Amino acid sequence: GTALEVVRVDGRTRFTVPVPMWQSRLVAFVPAVPARLVATASSAARVGADATLKLAMLDSAGNTVAAPWPMLVTVTAPDGSVHRGLSQRVLATAGTAEMVLPFANNDPTGTWSVTVEDRILGLKTTLA
Protein backbone atom coordinates (compact mmCIF):
# COMPACT_ATOMS: atom_id res chain seq x y z
CA GLY A 1 0.00 0.00 0.00
CA THR A 2 0.92 3.62 -0.37
CA ALA A 3 -0.24 6.92 1.04
CA LEU A 4 -2.40 8.94 -1.34
CA GLU A 5 -1.79 12.58 -2.13
CA VAL A 6 -4.47 14.66 -0.42
CA VAL A 7 -5.56 18.13 -1.53
CA ARG A 8 -7.88 20.41 0.43
CA VAL A 9 -10.22 22.48 -1.76
CA ASP A 10 -13.04 24.70 -0.48
CA GLY A 11 -13.10 22.97 2.90
CA ARG A 12 -13.16 19.52 1.35
CA THR A 13 -10.52 16.87 1.12
CA ARG A 14 -9.90 15.40 -2.31
CA PHE A 15 -7.82 12.45 -3.39
CA THR A 16 -7.63 10.17 -6.40
CA VAL A 17 -7.53 6.40 -6.13
CA PRO A 18 -6.15 4.69 -9.23
CA VAL A 19 -8.05 1.44 -9.81
CA PRO A 20 -6.80 -0.73 -12.68
CA MET A 21 -9.36 -2.71 -14.65
CA TRP A 22 -10.56 -5.89 -12.86
CA GLN A 23 -8.87 -4.91 -9.61
CA SER A 24 -9.95 -3.25 -6.39
CA ARG A 25 -8.46 -0.95 -3.77
CA LEU A 26 -8.99 -0.59 -0.04
CA VAL A 27 -8.80 2.95 1.30
CA ALA A 28 -8.04 3.42 5.00
CA PHE A 29 -8.29 6.77 6.76
CA VAL A 30 -5.75 7.21 9.56
CA PRO A 31 -4.64 10.23 11.59
CA ALA A 32 -1.05 10.15 10.26
CA VAL A 33 1.08 8.20 7.81
CA PRO A 34 3.13 5.55 9.63
CA ALA A 35 6.86 5.77 9.07
CA ARG A 36 7.92 2.59 10.85
CA LEU A 37 6.82 -0.51 12.65
CA VAL A 38 8.55 -1.20 15.97
CA ALA A 39 8.69 -4.55 17.77
CA THR A 40 10.33 -5.16 21.13
CA ALA A 41 10.60 -8.31 23.22
CA SER A 42 10.42 -8.37 27.02
CA SER A 43 13.50 -10.57 27.19
CA ALA A 44 15.51 -13.03 25.18
CA ALA A 45 13.35 -16.01 24.33
CA ARG A 46 14.15 -19.14 26.30
CA VAL A 47 12.87 -22.67 25.91
CA GLY A 48 10.08 -23.28 28.42
CA ALA A 49 9.50 -19.57 29.13
CA ASP A 50 7.16 -16.89 27.83
CA ALA A 51 8.38 -13.86 25.90
CA THR A 52 6.18 -10.78 25.60
CA LEU A 53 6.23 -9.02 22.24
CA LYS A 54 5.14 -5.36 22.00
CA LEU A 55 4.25 -3.85 18.63
CA ALA A 56 3.69 -0.22 17.63
CA MET A 57 3.06 1.74 14.43
CA LEU A 58 4.89 5.09 14.66
CA ASP A 59 4.83 8.24 12.57
CA SER A 60 7.97 10.15 11.53
CA ALA A 61 8.02 12.01 14.87
CA GLY A 62 7.94 8.74 16.84
CA ASN A 63 4.31 9.08 17.95
CA THR A 64 1.93 6.13 17.87
CA VAL A 65 -0.47 6.23 14.92
CA ALA A 66 -3.71 5.56 16.80
CA ALA A 67 -5.64 3.42 14.33
CA PRO A 68 -6.28 -0.31 13.99
CA TRP A 69 -3.45 -2.05 12.11
CA PRO A 70 -3.68 -5.70 11.06
CA MET A 71 -0.30 -7.39 11.43
CA LEU A 72 1.18 -10.78 10.69
CA VAL A 73 3.65 -12.16 13.24
CA THR A 74 5.85 -14.97 11.91
CA VAL A 75 8.05 -16.88 14.35
CA THR A 76 10.94 -18.79 12.80
CA ALA A 77 12.72 -21.66 14.59
CA PRO A 78 16.52 -22.07 14.58
CA ASP A 79 16.30 -24.55 11.67
CA GLY A 80 14.56 -21.91 9.48
CA SER A 81 11.09 -23.43 9.66
CA VAL A 82 8.06 -21.30 10.52
CA HIS A 83 6.62 -22.23 13.93
CA ARG A 84 2.89 -22.35 13.14
CA GLY A 85 1.89 -22.60 16.81
CA LEU A 86 3.50 -19.27 17.70
CA SER A 87 2.91 -17.39 14.44
CA GLN A 88 -0.39 -15.50 14.28
CA ARG A 89 -2.38 -12.56 12.99
CA VAL A 90 -2.65 -9.63 15.40
CA LEU A 91 -4.79 -6.50 15.35
CA ALA A 92 -2.91 -3.56 16.84
CA THR A 93 -5.85 -1.55 18.14
CA ALA A 94 -5.01 2.14 18.56
CA GLY A 95 -1.65 1.47 16.87
CA THR A 96 -0.24 -0.87 19.53
CA ALA A 97 -0.48 -4.53 20.46
CA GLU A 98 1.05 -6.91 22.95
CA MET A 99 1.25 -10.68 22.66
CA VAL A 100 2.81 -13.54 24.57
CA LEU A 101 4.96 -16.14 22.85
CA PRO A 102 4.84 -19.28 25.04
CA PHE A 103 7.94 -21.30 24.15
CA ALA A 104 7.57 -24.98 25.07
CA ASN A 105 10.12 -27.07 26.96
CA ASN A 106 10.65 -29.23 23.86
CA ASP A 107 11.19 -26.33 21.41
CA PRO A 108 14.68 -26.46 19.87
CA THR A 109 17.43 -24.30 21.34
CA GLY A 110 19.22 -21.78 19.15
CA THR A 111 18.49 -18.42 17.56
CA TRP A 112 14.80 -17.79 16.91
CA SER A 113 13.52 -14.84 14.89
CA VAL A 114 10.23 -12.94 14.89
CA THR A 115 9.15 -11.00 11.80
CA VAL A 116 6.23 -8.59 12.04
CA GLU A 117 4.58 -7.16 8.94
CA ASP A 118 1.74 -4.67 8.83
CA ARG A 119 -0.80 -5.89 6.27
CA ILE A 120 -1.83 -2.47 4.93
CA LEU A 121 1.40 -0.67 4.03
CA GLY A 122 3.77 -3.64 4.15
CA LEU A 123 6.08 -2.16 6.80
CA LYS A 124 8.19 -4.94 8.27
CA THR A 125 10.63 -5.50 11.14
CA THR A 126 12.53 -8.55 12.42
CA LEU A 127 13.84 -9.46 15.86
CA ALA A 128 16.48 -12.18 16.21
Secondary structure, DSSP 8 states (H G I E B T S, - for coil): ------EEETTEEE------TT--------SS---EEEEEESS---TTSEEEEEEEEE-TTS-B--S-EEEEEEEE-TTS-B-TTT-EEEEEGGGEEEEEEE--TTS--S--EEEEEETTT--EEEE-
